[in-house]
């Protein structure tokens, strides 16, 4: 019996992944996408389904209004000043994404955008829990986290235990992997 590979359903301009194709435990291919834009910010190729962004549309058209200007600025800086950018954005459906924008060397394909969906349950964490996760995601020990945040080691362990509970993660290793993927430093550390 010949089964169709969901990654082979392509058009000449876009790859349309199956919504049920798992990339990693708990992560769907639809939670990540790559977008190539011209120097004006118009999509020339994307890995997302057609209902999200069409070729020729501006990269920011489906973003929530408050995120459009930061997206325009990031793409402009990448295409004109050749500066890589990292930012958090949300679309009109309220889904949040961590976005990396890199300059490319061609005027017809001037910018590459990689977006990874930020899990909604990350918003359940307190500011201090998120700080602990940022440090953990950078590979620091719990003692270093305690020293840097000027809190006790027991407090760090409590914050990390609560993070695991709120995020539904079973092990400390799973928490480290989650932190490395979803909690980059917010202050340029």
N, C-alpha and C positions, 0 to 999 in steps of 0.2 A: 504494500500500500504506500503510495507516495504522499507524504505529509508536507505541506507548505511551510517553509521557514518564514516566520513573521518578519525577519529582517530583510527578506528578499522582496517584500512588497514595496517597490520604489517607483518613483517617477523620475524624470530626468533632472528634477530640481530638489526633491525632498525624499527623505527616508521616513516612513510612517511606521513606528514601532507598535507592536501589539501592547495593549494596556495590561495584559496579564504576564508579560515576559519579565521574569525576575533577573536583576543584575547582581544583587547581593541580598542577603537575608533582610527582608523588610524594606528594600529599596526597589522601586519600579523604574523601568527605563523612562517612563513618562515623567519622572521626577527630575530628569536631567535633559538638557538639550544644548546643542551648539548652533550658533547663528553666525553667518558671514554677512557683513554689510559693506556697502560702498562707502565712500568718504562722506556722504550726506546722511548716513544712518539708515538707508533703505536696505531691506533684506534681499540678498541675492541667492542665498541657500540656507536651509535650516533643517534640523533633524526632528523638529516638532510636528505633530499632526497638523493638517491643513486648516482645521477649525480654529487654531490659535493665532497664527500669523501667516500671511500670504506673501509670496515673492512680490517685491515692489512696495510693500507697506513699510512705514517707518518702524524701527525696532521698538519704539516706545508707545505705539498706538494702543496696545492692549494693557498698558500699565495704569494703575490708579493715578488720578491727576497729580497728587503730591509727589509722585516718583518720576514723572515725565521729564522735568527739568534736570534732575540729577543724571538721568539716563542720557539725555541729549549732551550734557556737559562731558560725561565720561567718554562717549563716542567721539565727540569733537576733539577732546584732548588726545585720545588714542590715534585718531586719524591725522590730526594736524601737528601735534607736538611729539608724537611717537611715545607717549607715556602710557604704561599699563595702569589700569584702574581696578579697584575692588570696591563693590558696594552691595547693599541690600536693597532689594526692590520688592514691590508687591503688585500683582496684576489686579484687574478690576473684580476678579472673583475672590480677592482677599488672600490668595496663595502667595507666600513670601519666598523669595529666592536670594541666594548669595550669588553674585554675578562677578565674573572676571572678564575684563575687556583688554585685549592685546592689539597692538598695531600690526598690520601686515604690510607687505612691500608693494602691493599693486593698487592703482587707483580704482579699479573696478571691484576689487575685494580688499578694502582698506582696514577692516576691523574684524576680529574674531571675538565672539562672545560665548562664554561658557556659563551656564546657569545650573545651579543645583537647588532643588527645593528644600527649604528649611522646614523641618517638621513642626506642625502646629503646637505639639505638646511642649516645645522648647519655651513657649510663652508662659508656661506654668511655673517656671523657675524664678526664684527671687534674683535680684541683681547680684547679690553675694554668691549665690549658687552658680550663676553664669560666670562670674569672675573666676571661681574655682575651676570650672570646666575649661575656660580659656587657658589657664595655666596648665591644667592637666593635658589638654590637647597639644600643647607645645612640648610635652615630654618631661615636665618638671615633676619631681617627687612631691609627696604630700608635705614633707618637712620644708621644702623650698617654697611651696605655696603658702604655708603658714607664715614663714619668714617674710615673704614678699607682701602678703596682705596684712601682716602684723596681727595675726589671730592665732589662737592655740591650735596645736595639732589635732586635738580631739574635735574642735570646731570644724576643721577642714574635713575630717572623716564624717562628721554629722552632715555637713553640706553635701558631700559626695554620695552618702547613703540616700539622702533625700532626693538627690538628682536621679539616682538609679530607680528609686521608687516611682517618681513622677514620670520618668521617661519609659518605664516598663522594661528596664534592662536587668538581666539576671546576674551578671558578673561585673567585676571591676574592669576586666579586660574589654567587655562590651561597652562600658562607659568611656574608656580611653579611646576606643575606635570611634564612637559617636562624637566625642569632643574634638578629635583630630579632624573629623569631616565637617562638623557643623558649627564649631565654636572658635573661629580664628580670633586673634586678639583684636580688640576694637580701638586700642590706643597706640598702635604701631610698635608694640613690643617685639 
